């Protein structure tokens, strides 16, 4: 039985977006799409492109944000033909590596929940060359049901249908019956929805007499608006995406847009509700006036029966090349408000006594609003929040009704619904007819299994904002599956309450639409997207300025790059951890003078607090590096941050220097353990081309930590009664928030791939320890080089920063305020330099970039120590620009040089061993400085010429780094191109259906050698199957 990572059922707007996004965020995932039709597109698939089909939307508003419709043969301001939209969706699938994953002519018969996890699908596959269908099973860990609400057509059970003796078909099958456009003299069209108007127009424009039958016992004709509405003549699709106008629609999730106060006034006060009613009166009145319904008795029959306020997405656009209403006025389209009582030979009998002779009956009668899949075991559909039949009284529903009406009093005055209304006749048993609506959290996830995170429903709603909602749902589902949502309900009960509240709202808000059955909305799409972006932790207000936010309509351009934003966001946690690591370390260097005075010792004695911290960081890197490579990046990082809290608090309570040195020794272990998992968390899942600039940004977390330490030193140490202790105590607070942030993020994708491959190797007797030892033996020279390199880089940082505040205060005579200003400006320079030079390293190479930085940095040393007063600001900025700059490429440089099996250990340990080798920097500078005394201060405090020491030390370090970089290795541009090619080869293996476990097994086999004495020809055969690639490839992510 085939097993895959993710199955997407349906290849329409929602299914394509879901597949594209999941693949983009999980490069190695085995994702397939099951599509029952022969082509993709859903309602825009080839077999559904009936004559004259066009989009309601105009060009530019009906597209995915990351794939503009720039190359389509459609002019601006035109509606998009169905064939062009099908072409667009096909191109989208091909561009984003989705098309090859689609299995056409494959329907899902049943979905069964597996006790061991995942979903067992029974599928039926057929092909044109093989008329007989075959049934098979498929196991998937994650399932996205994207069949939408328009997959299975509904045709009413009409008496006499068997004796009609003429074509009787649903509008979905209009294309297959398009020959009636030429053969028929007259047709009947049943329905008042947009598809009924389309079919009627197609026949009338082909000179076929049309009888349009709108049920007297139904919901009446759809609202049909011109493309430009209101006195301002705005595009309708832009109108509903203008935030200011969305406020006039009462919405239970409306406050998610951040304008709850305005919404509270509009819907919670008498004056506000008067304004809301006036808005809808103008909107509806304008449409009725522009269409001229009341100017002719026949067009009056097409006038909507209910206010546009109460209609959901049953709001459409007149997108015909000629005047539809002219056919009505001329009698080419005759409108009948009546029910069909029966059919007979070529005749449709109506409830008003008319009998219509016809050559065909086309049913534009809607859809079965439920996935066309059997969910097993019985009752699972109810658990999943799908429509089902039940008469149980739900107290949560009653509670939701009360809250909805309390928040929106306007909804109490429900419209006078058609007293003759009755559902269309059906041919299924009453017991099988659902009477409960969709109950999905965020309209996607089953609330009862909210924390299982293995199934989601995309597109189980109706809106005219399809592409925008589809792509937002796609990112949400991927993040939900990964456990990476920033906001989740605390319990299944909380999820159910929020779900019932939001899904019950439609019953009251859109009673004349389909709100009681499924989410059905128009003006509420932008707040809905806001809600999803808030869950994802992404920016929801995406306009430039408050005025633009209110008045400029949202469109595809505003959401361009959402997936990349999401990827970048997850670099933040590693950045924050590294930032607070630096903050905690620099609390000592900034308070050397205060600590020495409080403990009654010299500055050089206190500097041992920095030295022991640096010395023991390598111990932490070894311990937590091994743990991170063996068990993952997440929990070692959380443990480190917890130790930060304990040890920072402990530092503030020390009363003697030995106590202080003991606590800082333990802190060194925790600090050393953080760099590896933090760097891996921040960088290893990022797009390859973005790693240079984001490596620079990550490394500058250290500069930001220094910057924050300097700022809070000035804010707390001179101004609080506890002095230096308050700075340490404050440092224990932010890690709590960083832990909470990391807690909600899952393991990195890269580690999950390595874990899968390692588990396969266990079967080949390759345990983690053995694999690690082999990697060390094979790469020891490289590891030694990395340690030497890190010795120089760490000496550069500590040499330029550790005693610089002391130099400013004691030698340059700067006040605490000026000291803070200069150090802050210097760290801003480091932050900008690291990010800038990190980016440049992706263009000209890591090593060349750092070599140039070393040369310029060395030239700036005299300017760093010779000036006095605030003239030191400029040289501090520029020297730290290049100190931070050469550090910018280092995290990604170390990752690129490290063996993948020991990535966290190698990166963290070599960095911290370099720290160990440079740990005496502060003490060396302090001891040497005491050999160059200066006249004592006014209070007899000893002063030393630290400027001279910093100059000598930094000059030596820059030269040392330059030599190592000139002699050392790097991943060249050609090698990076080869890495990109290897990634494609890896993906080709996945395209062939090779699972992660199988790839791991092949890697293990290749490293062990050929079993059973197999000969080289056999090996060549294996290489053809991909083993050669697996042996060579070391970094699939």
N, C-alpha and C positions, 0 to 999 in steps of 0.2 A: 504494500500500500504506500502510495506517495505521501510524503510529509513535507510541509512547507512552513515558512514563518508566518506569512500573512496572506489571507485570501480576501479580495475585494469582489463582491457580487454586484455587477452592473458597471457598464462603461459609458455612462452619461456624464453630465457636467460634474456631479458629485463623486462618482466613482473614479473618474480620471484625475480629479484634483486630489482625492485621497491617496491614490496609488503614487502619483507624482511626488507628493509631499513626503510620504513614508519612505519612498526610495531615496529621496534627496537627504533625508535625515538618518537613514540607516543604509549606508552604501553596500553593505554585505548581506542585507536581508533578502531572502528568497520570497519575492512577492509575485503573486499571480492574480489576474483579473478574469473572472468568469462572466461571459456575456452570451445570452441566449440567442441573440441575433447574429446575422452574418457580417454586420458592420457595427462600428461604435457610434456613439452620439446620443443614445436614448431617444428622446423625441426628435432628434435631428439625425437619426440613423437613416441610411438610404431608403430602407423599405417603408419609412414613414414620411417621406418628403412628398406629400401630395401636391398637386398642381397649385401654384400660386403661393405656397407656404413661405412666409417671411417672418422675421423676428418683429416683435412689438417695438423693441428698442432700436434706436438709431445707431449708426456706426460710431464706435468709440465708447459706448456705455455697456456693451454686452461682450465682455472679454475677460480673460484672466489677467491679473495685474502683471504677471511676469511674462506675458506673451501677447503683446499688443497686436491688433488687427491691421498692422501697417501695410501688409503686402496683399491685402484682399482686393479683388476687383469690384469695389464698392465705393461710391463717392460720398464725401462727408454730407451728413444730413439725410442719407438714404437708409431705409430699412434693409436689413441683411437677408438676402434670399436663403432659403433653407439649404440648398446645395452648397452655397458658400460657407455656411456655418458648419456643415458636415466636413467640408474640406479643412476648415480652421481647426476643428477638434481633432481631426486626424493628424494634422501637422503638429499640433500640441503634443499628442501622444508620442509621435515619432521623436520630436526634439527632446523630450524629457524621459526617454527610455522606458515608456510605458507600453507602447504598441506591441513590442515583441513579447510582452508578458500576458497579452490578452489571449484567452482561449475562446474563440468564437463558436457559435452553435453549441454552447454548453449551458444547460439549465441546471439549477439546483433543485433536486426533488425534495430533500430533507436536510435538516441541520440538527445534529444531536449533541448534547452536552456530554463531554467525557469526564468521568469521575477523576481521572488522573490529570485533568487539565486540558484545555483546548477544545476543539470542535471537530466532529466527524461529519463530513459532508457526503451525501450521496448525490452524484451528478450524472446527468444523462447527456451524452455527447453524440452529435450527428454531423455528417458532412454531406455535401452535395453528391460526391462520388460514392458515398456509402449511405444509401437511404435508411438502412436499418440502424437504429440508435443503439448505443452501447452504454451500459450502466457500470459505474465504478465508484470507488470511495477515495476520499481525500482527507487527510488529517492536517489541521492548521492550528497553530498556537493562538493566533489573533484573527478575528473575523470582522470585516467591515461590510455591512449590508447597505448597499447604495442603489437599491432597486427603485427608490423614490415612490411617488404617489401616482405615477402615470404609466405603470408597466402593464397592468392587466385590465383590458377594457371591460366596461360594464354594458351589456345589452339587456334591456328589460324583457321580461317574459310577456310577449304580446299574443293574445288569443288569435288563433288562425294563422300563425306564422308558417305552419307547415304547408298551408294551401295558398300561400301568397304568390308563388310561382314567378317571382321577380327577385333581382338581387336585393339582399338585405344585409347590410354590413355596418360595422363601426367606422367612424371617421379615421381611426388609426389605420384602417386597411383601404383608404381612399385610393392610394397609389395603385394597388393591385386591381382596382376596379375603375381605373381612369378611362378605360374604353367607353364607359357610359357617358362621358362628356360628348362623345360623337354619336353614340347609338341611341341615346335616350331623347325623347321629346319632352318629357316632364319627369321631375323627381320630387320626392318629399324628403325634407330634412327635419328630423326630430331633435329639438333642443334649442336653447337660447344662449349657449356659451359661445366663446370666441371661435371654437372650431366649427360650430354650426354656421356662423357668419362667413367663415372662410369657405366652407363647402358651398354654401348658397351663392356666394360671389363667383366662385369658380364655374359653377353651372350657368349662372345667369350671363356671365361674360362670354360663355360659349354658346349663347343663344338657346339655352335649355330653360323651359318654364320651371320655376321653383315654387313649391308650397312649403313654407317654413312654419313648422308646428311647434308652438311654445305651450307647454302644459299649463292648463288652467289651475292644476293642483300642484304646480311646482314653485320655483323661486323667481320666475320671471326672467326677462332678458338681462344679459350682462351689461354692466356699464361700459360703454364704448366712448372713448374720448379721442379728440384730435391729438396729434403729437404735441401740439403747443396749447397750453391751457392757462387759465386765470387771465385777468386783465393785463398781466405782465408778459403774457405769451411765453411761458417757460416750458422747456421739454418736460414732459410728465415724469420720466425716469429721473431727471435731475431734481425735479420738484420734491419727490419723495425722499431724496437723499440730501436735502438741505436741512441742516440741523435745526435752524430756527423754526422751520415748518413742522419738523417731527415733534416739536413740543406740543403741538395742537392735537396730537393723537394720544388719548389716555393709554398708558402702557404699564403693566405691572412690573416690567424690568426697565422702565424708562429712566429711573434714577441712575442706572449704570452709566449714563452719559456724563454724569458729573454736574448736571444742572437740576438737581432735585428741588431747589428752592423755586425756580421758575415754574417747573411742572406742578409743584404744590400749589402755587397761586392759581395757575390756569385751571386745574381740575379740582381744587379743594375749596375754592371760593365762588360766591355767586357771580362776582364781576368777571372772574377768570372764565367761568363756564359760559358766560354770555359771549365773551370773545371767541371761545372755541366754537360755539354754535354758529357764530357769524362767519368764521373762517370756512366751515364746511358748507354753509349755505351759499357762500360766494363760489366755492369750488364746484359744487354740484350744479348750481344755477348757470355757471359759465359753460359747463359741458352741455347741458340741456339746450341752452340758447344757441351755442355754436352748431350743434347737430340739427337744430330746427325741428325737434320732435313734434311740437305742437302746431306746426305749419301745414300739416297734411294728416288726414285721418288714418292713413296706413302707417306712416312713420310714427304716429302716436302710439301704435301698438308695440313699438320697440323701446318706448320710454321705460327706464328702470322703475321697478315697483317700490324700491326702498331707497332711502338716503344713502349717499356714498359713505357716510360715517359708519354705517353698519355692515358694509361690504368689505371683505378681506381682499385677497388677491384676485377676486372676480372683477377686476378692473382692467380693461384692455384698451388697445389703441387701434384706431382706424388707419391701417397701414396699406390700404389698397391704392393701386395706381389711378383709379377713377372713383367717382362718387358712388358709394354703396347705396345711398338713399335714393338716388335717381332710379335705380332698378326697382325700388319699393314703390316710389311714386308712379312709375310707369306701369306697374302691375307685373313686371317680369318676375319679381319676387312677391308672392302673396303671403301675408302673415296671418296665421290662424291661432287664436288663443283658445285652445281646447285640448282635451286628452284624446288619445287614441283608444277607442273601445275595442276594436278588433281589426283584423286583416282578412281579406278574402282575395280571390284571384286578381292580382294587379290593382287592388283597391285598398285604400286606407280609410277606415270609418272613424269619424270623430264624435266626441260627446255632444257637440252642438247640432248634430244631425247631418252634417255634411259627409259626403263620400267622395274621396279624391282618387281619380284614376291616375296611376303613376307607373313609371317604368323601373323605379328603384326606390328603396327607402334607406336613407343614411341616418344612422343613430349617432348623434353627438351627445351622448348621454353620460359622459363621465367615465369614472374609473373605480375599480375596487381598491379602496385606499388601505391596502394591507400588503405586506410582502407576499408574493406568490410562492411561498415556501412553507413546508410543513415542519414545525419545530417540535422536536422530541426530547424527552417523553411528553406525553399529553399534559397540558397545563403549563408547559414552559413558556408559551406565548404570553400568558398572564404574568408570569414572573419577570419576563423581559420587558414588560410595559407596552406590549402590542395590543391593538384592538381585540377585544374578546367579549364574550357574553357573560354578564353577571348581574344579579339583582340585589347583591348585598349592599347594605347601607354603609357608606364610608364616612366616618366622622370627620376625617381630614378634608373631604370634599365640602362638607357643610361648613367647616371652619374657614376654608378658602373662600367660599362664596361670601361669607360674612365680611371677611377682610377686604375682598375686592370691592364690594359695594360700599364699605365704609371709606375706602380711599378714593373711590370714584363714584360719587353720588349720581353723576349724569347717567350712569349705566343702569340705575334703578328704573328709569323710564324707558323700558324696552319698546321697540317698534311694534306696531300692530301687524303681526305676521299673517300671512295668507290663511284665512280660516278654512279654506278648502284643501290646504296642503296635505299631501300624503306621499309616502315614498313610492318610487317607481316599482312596478310589479317585478318580483324576482322568481327565479326558478329553483333556488336552493331552499333547504328546510329552514324554518324559522329558528330552530335551535342552533343553527350554524351561523346566524347573522350576528356580528358583533354589535354591542350597544354601549361599549366602553371605548373611550378615545385612547390615542397614544399617550402614555405616561412615561416620558423619557427625560432624564436629567439633562438640562440644556438642549432638549429635543434630540439627544443623541445617545445617552448612556442609560441602561436600565438601573434605576435607583436601588433595587433590591440586591444587585450584585455590583454596586458602584466601586467596591474595592477589589474586585476580581480583575478588572481592567483587561478583559479579553474579547469583548464584543462591543460594537458601536453601530449605530444606524445613521448614515449620512443621507441628507436630503429628504427626511421624513417631515417635511413642512412645505408650505406653499408661499412663494413670494416672487415678486418681479425682479428681485435683486439676486438672481441665481448665481452668477459667477462670483460675486463678492462674498456671498454667504458660503458657497461651496469651498472656496479657498480658506476662509476662516475656520470652518468646521474641520477641514483637512488637517490644519496645524493643531487644532485643539485635540482631535482624536489621536494623532501621533503622540502628542505630549501626555495625553491621558493614559495611553497604553504604556508609556515609559515611566509613569508616575512623576512627571515633571511639571504638572500644573502648579502654579503659585497659590491657587485658591481652590480648596476642595471642601466639601462638607465634612464635619467632624464624625458623623456617623451615618449609617444607612437611613435612620429615622429622619435626620436632618435633610438628607438627600431627597427622601420621599416627600417631605413637607414642601420643600422648595419646588419640586417637580409638580406636585398637585396644584400648588398655587399658580404656577406659570401656565400649566396646560389647561387648568380650569378657567383661566382668564378669557380664553378664546370664546367660550360659551356665551359670556356676557358682552364681550367687545364686538364680536362679529357673528351675531346670531343669524344674519341673513346670508352669510357666507358659509364656511365650513369650520368655523372656530370651535364648534362643539365636538368635532371629530379629530381634528389634527391642527397643529399650529398653522395659522392662516393670517398673514399680515402684509401690509404694504409700507406705511410710514414708520413702522417699528423695526425695520431691518437694520438701520444704522445703530440704534441703541442695542440691538441684539449682537451685532458685531462688536460693539464697545464692550459688552459683557464678556464675550469670548476672549477678547484681547486683554481684558483685566485679569481673567483667569490665567492667561499665559504670561502675565507680567510685561506685556508689550504696550507701547504708547497708543492710546486710543484717540487723543486729540492730535491730529496729524496735519493741521493747517498752520499757516504762519500768521499768528496773531489772533486776538479775540474776535475781531470783526470778520476775518476770513473764516474762522471756525463756525461762526453763526450763519453766514450768508453764502459762502461758496459751497456748491454742491459737492458731495463726496463722489468719487468715481474710481475706476481701476488704478489710475496713477497714484492715488493717495495710499494705496496698500502695496505698492511695488516693493519688493525686497523683504517681505515679511519673514520668509523662511530664513534668510541670512540674518535678520535681526534676532530671530529666535536662536540661531546657532551662536551668535556673538554673545547673547545674554548669558549663556552658560559658561562663558569664560570669566564671568564676574565673580563667581564664588571663589575660584582659585586666587583671583586678584585680591579679593578682600582678605582672605586668609594670609596671604603673603604681606599685604599692607600692615595688618596688625602684628604680624611677626616682627616687622621692622620697627613699628611703634614701640613694642615692648622692649626691644633691644636698646633703642636709643633713649629710653627713659634713664638709663645709666649714664651714657655719655653726656647727656645734657645736664645732669645733676652731680657731676663729679665734685665740683667745689662744695656744694651743699652737703653731700654725703661725707666728704673728708672732714668738714667742720663738725658735723653731728657726731661722727664716730671718733673724732680726735685723732685722725691719721693723716698721712700725706696723700696728695693726688695720685702718686704712683701706686700706693697701697690700694686705693679704691679702683684704679684701673684694672686690677686683677679681677674685678667683677666682670669686666668685659672679656678679659683673657680667658677665664675659666669657662665662660659661656661659649666662646668661640672654640675652645679646645674640645668641649664635650658635644658640640653639634654633630660631629662625625659619628659619635656613638648613636645618637638619635637617628641619623640618616641610615645607618646600618640596620637598626632594629625596625624602624618603620618602613624603610625601603623594602626589606624582605617581606614584611607583612603586606605592603601595598601590592607587590608583584605577585604574591601568593593568593591573597584574599580579596584584593580590590582596593581602589583609591578612597572610597567613601569613608569607611569606618576608621581607618588609621588617621585620616584628617580630622574627624570629629573628636577622636581621643586626644589628639594633639591640642586642639582648641580648648578642650575641657581642662587639660593640664595648664594651659595658659592662664585660665581663670584662677585656678588654685594657686599657682606660683606667683602671679602678679599680686594677688591679695597677700600672700605670705611675705613677699618682698617688702611691702609697706609696713609690716608689723615687726620687722627685724630691729633689734636694739644694739647689736654689736656687729663689727665687720665680719667675724667668722660666721655668724648666723647668715649674714647677707650673702657671703661667698658660697655657703652651702646651698641656699635657695637658688642662687643664680646658676650653680652647677647643674641642678636638676632642670632649671629652665633651659639651659643649653641643650639638654637631651631632647626636650620637647620642641625647641626651636629648630634643631637640626632635622627632626623628623617631618617637618611640614613642607619644606621646599619641593621634594619629589612629588608627593601626591597632589600638592597645589598646582604645580606646573603641569602635571599630567591632566588633572581635572580641567584646567583652563585651556590647554592647547591641543591635546591629542585628537579631539573630535572635530576640530575646526577644518573648514575648507583649506586645501593645501596652499592656495595662493594668498590666503589671509593670514597665514601663520607668522610671517615676518613682522608685520605691523602689530599684530596682537601679541607676539612675543615681546616686542618692545614695550607695549602697554603693560603687560603682565609684570615684567621685570621692574617697571617703574612704580609698581606697588610698593617697592622698598623705599623709593623716593617719597612717595605719598605718605608712607609711614613716618619717615623722618620729618616731613613737613607737618604732619599732624602732631607729632611729638613736640616739635618746636613751638607750635601754636598753643598747645595745651600746657606746655611748660610755662609759657608767659602768662597764661590765664590762671593757672592754679598755684604754682610754686611760690611766687612772690606775694600772692594775695590771700592765701588760706593759712589757717593756724597750724595745719599739719605739714605745710611746706612740701618737700619732695615726696613725702608719703602719699599725699593726695593724688599725685600723678600716677603712681603705681596702682592705687586703688581704682582710679578711673579706668586704667588700662584693662581691668578685669571685666568691664561691662560689655563692650561691643562684641567680644567673642560669643556671647550668648546668642546674639542675633545671627551671627555668621553660622553658628551650629544649627540654628533653626532653619536657615536658608539651605544649608547643605543636607540637612535631614530629609527635606522634601525632594531633593534631586537624586536620581538613581545613579547607578554605576555608569562609567563611561562606555560607549560603544566599543572602543578599541579593546578595553580590558575584557569585555564579554566575548569578543572574537578570540583573543589569546586564550581565554579560559576554555572555550570550546575546543580549540586545537590541543591545549594541554591535556584535557580530559581524554582526548583520543590517544595521546601519547602514553598515558598511563597503561593502556592496554598493551602497549609495546614495551613495557618495563622502562619507561622514561619518567621517573618521578621528578617533581619540581627541583629538589636539591641537586640531583644528577645533572639536569638540564642547566641549572644555574652554574654549576662548577665547570661544565664544558664551555659555556659562554665566557666565563672568566678566563679560562686557559687560552681560548682562541683570541681573546681581545685584550690581554693584559697590557700590552705595549700601549694600545690606544687609551686604556683606562689610566695608565700612569701619565700619559701626555695630558689627559683631561684634568688630572689632579694638579699637575704643574701649571697648566693654564689658569685654573681656578685660584691657585695660590697668588698669581699675579693680579688677577682681577679683584680678588677680595682685598689684597693689600692696597690696591688702587683706591677702592671705596673707603676702607678704614683709614688709610693714610690721609685722604683728603677731607674726611668728615669727623672722625672721632674726636680729635683735639682742636678742630677748627673753632667750635664755640668757646673753648678755653682760651685759645689764641685771641679771639675777638674781645673777650672780657678782660683778660689779664695783661695782654701785650698791646693790643690795639686800643685798649681803653674804652671799648664800646659799652654803652648802657645795656641793660637787659632787653630793652625795647629794640635798640638797634641790632643787637645780636640776633634777636628773633627775626627781624626784617631781613637781614643779610642771609641767614640760613634758610629762611623760607624762600627767598628769591632764588637761592642756589638750587634748592630742591625742585622748584618750578622749572628751572633750566634742565635739571636731570630728567624730569618727567617729559618735557617736550623733546629733549634730545633722544631719549630712549625710544619713544614712539616714532620719531622721524627717521632715525638711523636704522631702527628695526625694519621700517618699510623699505628704505633704500636697499637693505641687504637682500630683499627678495628680487631686486632688479640686477644688481652688480655682483652679488655673492656675499656670503657672511664674512669671509676672511678679509677680503679687500676693504669692505666697509669698516671693519674694526681696525685695520692697519692705518687707514687714513685718519680715523678718530684718535689713535694713539699719537700720531705725529703732531696733530693740531693741539691735542691736550697737553703734550709736553711743552710746546711753545708757549702755552698760557700760564705755566706755573709761576714765573716771576710776578706777573700781574695779580696773582691770587694772594700773595703774601706781603707785597711791598707798600701798596697804598694804605691810607688811614681814613678814618671816618666813613661816611656812607659812600665814598668813592669805591669802596670794596664791593658794592652791589654788582656792578657790571662784570668785573672779572669772576666773581663768585658764580654768577649766572652762566657765563660762557665756559668756565672750566667744568662746572658740574654738568653742563650740556653735553660735553664730550665724555665725562666720566659715566654719566647715565647712558650716553649714546653708545659707547663700546659695549655696555652691558645689554643694550636692547636686543641684539640678535642671539645672546648667549642661551636663553632657555631653549629656543628651537634649535640652535646649533648643537647643544648637548643632546637633545632628543634625537636629532638626525645622526649623530655619531654613535649613539648608544645601541647595544644589542637589544632587539625588541623583547626578548624573554626577561631582561633585567632592566627595563627602561626606567622605572621609578627608582630602583636601587642605584643604578649607574648614574643617573642625573643627580639624585640627592646626595649619594655618597661622595662622588668626585667633587661636587660643589662644596660639601662640608669638610672633606679632607683638605681641600684648598683653603678653607676657612681655618682649619686646624693649623696648617702650615703658616698661615698669616696671623694666627691668634695672638702672637706676641707683638703685633704691630703697635697697639696702643701702649703696652708696657715699654717697648723699645723706644718709642717716641718720648714717653714720659721720662725714662731714665736718661736718655741722651739730652733731653731738654734741660734736666737739672744740672748738666755739665756746662750749660750756657746761661748762668743766672743773669737776671736783670735787677735793677734797683727795686727794693721792696715797695709795695703799695703804701698808701697813707696809713692804713691800719696794720702795717708791718707784715702783711701777707706776702709770702715769697712769690716772685714772678720769674718766669723762664722764657728763653727765646724760642718759643715753639714755631714761630714763623720760619726760622732758619732750618729747624728740623724737618718741618713739613716740606720745604723746598727740596732739601737733599733727598729725602725719602721718596717723594713723588717723582723726581727726575730719574732716580734709579729704577723705580717700578715701571714707568712708561717704557724705558729702554728694554727692560726684561720682557714685558708683554709684547713689544714689537718684534723681538727676536723669535719668540715662541710662535707668534702668528705667521711670521715669514716662513718658518720651518714646518708648521703643522698642516694637518689635512682638513678637508671639508667636503661636504657634498657639493659637487660642482653643478653648474647649470645643466650640463649634459646628463649628469647622474639624476638630477631632479626630473629632467624630461624622461629618463629611463624609468624612474619611479612612477611617473604618471602612466607610462605605457604598461608597466607591470600591473598597475591598478586596473587597467582595461582588460588585461589578460585574466586577472583574478575574476573580474566581473563576467568575462566570457565563460569561465568555469561555472559560475552561478547560473548563467543563462542556460547552460546545458543541464541544469538541475542538480549540480553537485552541492550537497549540503555542507554546512560548516563542519559537522562531525566527520564527513567523508574527506574533506580537505585536510582536517587535522590528522586523520588516519594515514593519508598519503604522505603528509609531511613526516610523520613518525616513521613510516616505512623507509622513506628516502634517507633519513638521518641514520637509521640503524644499518642500512645496507640491504642487499637483495636477499630474501629468505630462500631457504631450501636449495642453495647453490644454483640459483637461476642464472642463466647466461646473459651476456651482453645484448643479444638480439631481443631477449624478453624485456630487458631494461629499455631498449629503444622503443619497444611497443608501449611501455608504460609512459615514456616521455611523450609520446604522441597523445596519450590520454590526459596529460597535464601534470604528471609527477615532476617533470623537470622544472616546470614553472614553480610548483609549490616549494621545491627544495631551494630554489634561488630567491624566491620572494620572501621577504622578512617583515613586511609592514603592509598588510592588506588594506588597512584603514587609511 
